[in-house]
Amino acid sequence: MFLYIMNMVVLGLAGYFCGKLFDLVKKLSDEYTAPIACTLEDPDSTTPLASPSIFEAPTKALSCIIPAYNEQDRLSTTLDEALNYLQRRRDKQGPQFTYELVVVDDGSKDGTANVARNYIRQYGLDTVRLLRVSANRGKGHAVKRGMAAARGEFCLMMDADGATRFADLEKLEGEMEKIMQPSFGASKAAAAASGDSQGELGVVFGSRAHLAQDAVAKRSPLRNFLTRGFHALVYFVAGGRIRDTQCGFKLFTRRAAAVLFSNVRLQRWCFDVELLYLAEQLGIPVAEVSVNWTEIPGSKIRFTSILLMATELLIIKMCYPVLGIWSIHSELTMAKKTS
């Protein structure tokens, strides 16, 4: 009798989990085809700015996409560091080095947008931009929307907390020069994704893997166990070529950003792993380079976040290779969709 009851409980929990998983996949699929509103804001006007498209020709050398949710206390330091570095580099390289910082306000409830507005007024709309998402959807969604409106030949994704030294951009650029290629790989998915776009393809992940030993010594046994479990799931989903998928400092060629982010469905924790999976399927070269990283107070990761990460990794595995629910769309298809 006891075993019967336990079996019924297990089956009930499994059914509940599968139902929730189905609902989440449906929501992600629905919002992929009909995304929520997003506005490129002029702080001194009630009229939104026309949003550029990642599928258009670049008009900047570099776009820096900064997803921000309730980051009013940390955003200023990050913007100051980035702008100071970029201005020094422009002074050195000349006016051909052009750049933009795109702050994507992911439905913040604090003064994040006001911080960005102040920088727009100080540096101008052509240098600092504020993209406002109508409701919080997660870091992955914010980065995706920011990349869709990027104007740069190269597109950098960076966290709002400034944990990575911004000057390490040069490390990513150096590695990018080594791996860029003009076409997709030879796989069936890569052949289907290729359109008539021109440009190099490449992705470089900033990495904290060299700091792993120190982190293991400082974390609790439970946190270490969960971290190892997460890495095992990442290996199961996307392979083990990239040791640190979650560092918030990644560089993309414009063409790679266009095809990868236009195909991303996940909105929160594991969109980085989905990006890696897509790049592997498309034959886009990916590399990893160590960066200087500092622990910044105010982390939003909780124990429940680990469980949500595991769920999202399972979704990647089920929706792409196992069930084939999610397709990888071509450059031409996505360019037409955004036009």
C-alpha distance (Angstrom), angle and dihedral (degrees) to the residues before:
residue distance angle dihedral
M1 . . .
F2 3.79 . .
L3 3.80 91.6 .
Y4 3.79 90.3 48.6
I5 3.81 91.2 52.9
M6 3.80 91.7 47.0
N7 3.79 91.0 50.1
M8 3.79 90.7 50.9
V9 3.82 90.4 49.5
V10 3.80 91.7 49.9
L11 3.79 91.8 47.4
G12 3.78 90.4 47.9
L13 3.80 92.4 51.0
A14 3.80 91.1 46.1
G15 3.79 90.6 51.1
Y16 3.80 91.3 48.3
F17 3.81 91.8 49.8
C18 3.80 92.8 47.3
G19 3.80 90.1 49.9
K20 3.80 91.9 51.4
L21 3.79 90.3 46.0
F22 3.80 91.2 51.7
D23 3.81 91.1 49.2
L24 3.82 91.1 50.7
V25 3.81 93.4 48.9
K26 3.82 90.4 48.6
K27 3.80 91.3 49.9
L28 3.81 92.0 49.3
S29 3.80 91.3 47.6
D30 3.81 92.6 47.8
E31 3.81 93.7 49.5
Y32 3.79 90.6 46.2
T33 3.81 89.8 60.9
A34 3.83 95.6 35.5
P35 3.83 108.9 27.5
I36 3.79 121.6 -165.6
A37 3.80 121.6 -103.7
C38 3.79 119.8 -73.6
T39 3.83 125.3 -178.2
L40 3.80 132.2 -159.2
E41 3.78 100.6 -144.1
D42 3.78 134.1 -146.1
P43 3.83 104.2 -159.3
D44 3.81 92.1 -149.6
S45 3.79 97.4 47.8
T46 3.78 138.0 55.8
T47 3.80 89.9 -143.7
P48 3.82 114.7 90.1
L49 3.77 119.3 -127.4
A50 3.79 120.8 -111.2
S51 3.78 107.3 -98.6
P52 3.82 118.1 -129.2
S53 3.81 121.7 -137.2
I54 3.79 128.9 -122.0
F55 3.82 86.7 -136.3
E56 3.82 91.5 63.4
A57 3.80 123.2 86.7
P58 3.83 113.5 -80.2
T59 3.79 119.9 -101.8
K60 3.83 96.7 -177.5
A61 3.78 132.9 52.0
L62 3.82 93.5 -134.5
S63 3.79 137.8 18.1
C64 3.81 119.1 -165.7
I65 3.80 112.4 -159.2
I66 3.81 113.8 -158.6
P67 3.83 116.9 -174.4
A68 3.79 110.4 -156.0
Y69 3.79 131.9 -173.6
N70 3.82 116.4 173.0
E71 3.81 91.0 -21.9
Q72 3.80 101.4 141.2
D73 3.81 91.9 124.1
R74 3.82 97.6 48.9
L75 3.79 105.7 29.1
S76 3.82 98.3 79.0
T77 3.81 93.7 58.1
T78 3.80 90.9 50.2
L79 3.80 94.1 47.9
D80 3.82 91.9 47.0
E81 3.80 92.5 52.4
A82 3.81 93.1 46.6
L83 3.80 96.1 45.2
N84 3.80 93.8 46.0
Y85 3.81 91.1 51.3
L86 3.80 94.1 45.2
Q87 3.80 93.3 48.4
R88 3.81 91.7 50.5
R89 3.79 89.5 49.5
R90 3.80 91.4 48.9
D91 3.80 89.9 51.0
K92 3.80 88.6 52.4
Q93 3.81 100.2 41.2
G94 3.78 99.3 34.3
P95 3.81 135.6 -121.5
Q96 3.82 93.0 -50.2
F97 3.81 87.7 76.7
T98 3.79 100.4 83.6
Y99 3.78 126.3 169.4
E100 3.77 147.2 173.1
L101 3.79 135.4 -157.5
V102 3.81 112.9 -145.8
V103 3.80 113.0 -163.6
V104 3.81 109.3 -161.8
D105 3.79 108.9 -157.6
D106 3.80 103.5 -152.9
G107 3.80 97.5 -156.0
S108 3.81 94.5 -64.3
K109 3.80 119.3 -170.2
D110 3.81 95.6 -156.2
G111 3.81 133.2 58.0
T112 3.82 97.6 -69.2
A113 3.81 92.6 119.7
N114 3.81 91.7 49.5
V115 3.80 90.8 54.0
A116 3.81 89.7 53.2
R117 3.81 91.6 46.2
N118 3.80 91.0 55.0
Y119 3.81 90.4 54.2
I120 3.81 91.2 47.9
R121 3.81 89.9 54.5
Q122 3.80 90.6 48.1
Y123 3.83 99.8 43.5
G124 3.81 102.9 21.9
L125 3.79 136.1 -110.5
D126 3.77 92.6 -84.5
T127 3.82 92.3 60.8
V128 3.81 104.9 34.2
R129 3.79 121.8 33.6
L130 3.80 133.5 -175.2
L131 3.78 118.8 -148.1
R132 3.80 111.9 -173.9
V133 3.81 121.6 -157.6
S134 3.79 112.3 -152.2
A135 3.83 94.0 -132.6
N136 3.79 136.9 11.8
R137 3.78 110.9 -89.1
G138 3.80 103.3 155.8
K139 3.78 141.1 -92.0
G140 3.80 94.8 -71.6
H141 3.78 92.4 55.0
A142 3.81 92.1 46.0
V143 3.81 92.5 51.7
K144 3.81 91.0 46.5
R145 3.81 91.8 53.2
G146 3.79 92.2 45.1
M147 3.80 92.1 50.5
A148 3.80 90.2 49.3
A149 3.82 88.7 60.8
A150 3.82 97.4 40.1
R151 3.81 120.0 127.0
G152 3.81 98.9 -169.1
E153 3.78 131.1 112.3
F154 3.80 84.5 -138.6
C155 3.80 123.3 31.8
L156 3.78 123.5 -151.5
M157 3.78 122.5 -163.4
M158 3.81 112.2 -155.3
D159 3.79 135.4 169.9
A160 3.80 120.9 -112.5
D161 3.81 92.8 -128.4
G162 3.81 93.7 70.2
A163 3.80 93.1 -132.3
T164 3.82 92.0 147.3
R165 3.81 119.8 64.0
F166 3.78 104.6 -110.5
A167 3.81 94.0 -143.3
D168 3.82 87.3 67.3
L169 3.79 84.7 79.9
E170 3.81 83.6 91.2
K171 3.81 90.2 61.6
L172 3.79 90.3 53.9
E173 3.79 91.7 46.7
G174 3.79 91.5 50.8
E175 3.80 91.4 52.5
M176 3.81 91.0 45.1
E177 3.79 90.9 57.6
K178 3.82 88.7 57.8
I179 3.81 98.2 50.4
M180 3.82 108.0 33.1
Q181 3.79 116.6 121.2
P182 3.82 132.1 -178.7
S183 3.80 99.2 -129.5
F184 3.78 144.1 36.3
G185 3.80 122.5 -97.4
A186 3.78 126.8 -90.2
S187 3.82 99.0 -98.2
K188 3.80 123.5 116.8
A189 3.83 91.3 -112.1
A190 3.80 90.7 50.4
A191 3.80 92.6 51.2
A192 3.81 90.8 50.2
A193 3.82 93.0 48.3
S194 3.78 97.1 51.6
G195 3.80 116.1 103.7
D196 3.79 133.9 167.9
S197 3.81 94.5 -73.1
Q198 3.77 120.6 127.8
G199 3.78 125.6 -147.2
E200 3.75 144.7 80.2
L201 3.79 124.8 -65.4
G202 3.78 126.1 -142.7
V203 3.81 145.8 122.3
V204 3.80 128.6 -157.5
F205 3.81 120.8 -165.5
G206 3.79 118.2 -152.3
S207 3.80 107.2 -134.8
R208 3.80 139.3 -151.8
A209 3.81 92.7 -176.7
H210 3.81 90.8 113.2
L211 3.82 87.6 63.2
A212 3.81 94.2 52.2
Q213 3.81 97.1 102.5
D214 3.81 93.3 54.9
A215 3.80 90.4 45.8
V216 3.82 92.0 52.4
A217 3.80 90.4 53.2
K218 3.83 92.3 52.0
R219 3.80 100.4 42.2
S220 3.80 126.4 83.5
P221 3.83 118.6 -103.1
L222 3.81 89.7 -109.4
R223 3.82 92.3 52.0
N224 3.80 90.3 48.4
F225 3.81 90.8 49.7
L226 3.80 91.9 50.6
T227 3.80 91.8 45.8
R228 3.80 92.1 52.0
G229 3.78 89.8 47.6
F230 3.81 90.7 51.9
H231 3.82 91.5 50.3
A232 3.79 90.1 49.9
L233 3.82 90.3 53.4
V234 3.82 91.1 47.9
Y235 3.80 89.0 52.7
F236 3.81 89.4 49.9
V237 3.81 92.1 51.2
A238 3.81 105.4 34.7
G239 3.79 107.7 8.5
G240 3.78 128.4 -111.0
R241 3.80 103.5 -85.5
I242 3.83 91.7 107.3
R243 3.80 112.3 52.3
D244 3.81 97.7 -169.0
T245 3.79 113.8 37.8
Q246 3.81 96.2 162.2
C247 3.82 104.4 60.2
G248 3.81 107.4 119.7
F249 3.81 96.1 -132.7
K250 3.81 115.7 87.3
L251 3.79 133.7 150.0
F252 3.81 125.3 -149.3
T253 3.76 134.6 -177.2
R254 3.78 109.5 -121.6
R255 3.78 93.7 -109.8
A256 3.80 92.7 48.8
A257 3.81 91.3 48.7
A258 3.80 90.7 50.5
V259 3.79 97.7 52.8
L260 3.81 96.8 36.1
F261 3.81 100.8 46.3
S262 3.80 93.1 40.7
N263 3.81 86.7 60.1
V264 3.82 98.7 43.3
R265 3.82 115.3 111.9
L266 3.81 104.3 171.7
Q267 3.79 113.5 93.1
R268 3.78 107.2 -170.7
W269 3.79 135.9 27.6
C270 3.79 109.8 -6.9
F271 3.79 103.8 38.6
D272 3.84 85.6 111.8
V273 3.80 89.7 63.4
E274 3.80 90.4 46.4
L275 3.82 88.6 52.8
L276 3.80 89.5 52.3
Y277 3.80 91.9 47.7
L278 3.81 91.4 49.8
A279 3.80 92.4 47.3
E280 3.80 90.5 51.4
Q281 3.81 91.5 49.5
L282 3.80 92.1 48.6
G283 3.77 95.9 44.6
I284 3.80 92.9 -119.1
P285 3.82 108.9 157.3
V286 3.80 114.3 -112.1
A287 3.79 128.2 -170.3
E288 3.81 136.9 177.5
V289 3.80 127.1 -140.7
S290 3.81 130.3 -178.3
V291 3.80 117.2 -110.5
N292 3.79 135.0 -172.1
W293 3.78 107.7 -100.0
T294 3.79 132.6 -179.6
E295 3.80 128.1 -165.7
I296 3.81 107.2 -113.8
P297 3.83 121.0 -159.7
G298 3.80 115.6 -116.0
S299 3.81 102.2 56.4
K300 3.81 113.4 174.8
I301 3.83 94.5 -154.1
R302 3.81 114.2 112.9
F303 3.81 134.5 172.2
T304 3.79 89.6 -93.3
S305 3.81 88.3 54.3
I306 3.81 89.4 65.8
L307 3.80 90.0 55.1
L308 3.80 91.1 49.1
M309 3.80 89.7 49.3
A310 3.79 90.6 53.6
T311 3.81 89.7 49.9
E312 3.79 91.9 51.4
L313 3.80 91.7 49.1
L314 3.78 89.0 52.8
I315 3.80 89.4 50.4
I316 3.82 91.1 54.3
K317 3.79 91.3 52.0
M318 3.79 95.1 45.1
C319 3.82 100.3 40.7
Y320 3.80 98.8 46.2
P321 3.84 115.2 32.2
V322 3.82 103.2 10.2
L323 3.81 105.7 43.4
G324 3.81 100.0 10.1
I325 3.81 92.2 -139.0
W326 3.81 92.3 139.2
S327 3.80 119.8 55.0
I328 3.80 127.6 -160.3
H329 3.80 105.9 -121.0
S330 3.78 125.4 -146.5
E331 3.79 127.5 -109.6
L332 3.79 89.7 -112.6
T333 3.81 93.4 51.9
M334 3.80 93.8 48.8
A335 3.81 93.6 43.8
K336 3.81 89.9 54.7
K337 3.80 90.8 46.8
T338 3.81 92.6 55.2
S339 3.81 96.5 41.9
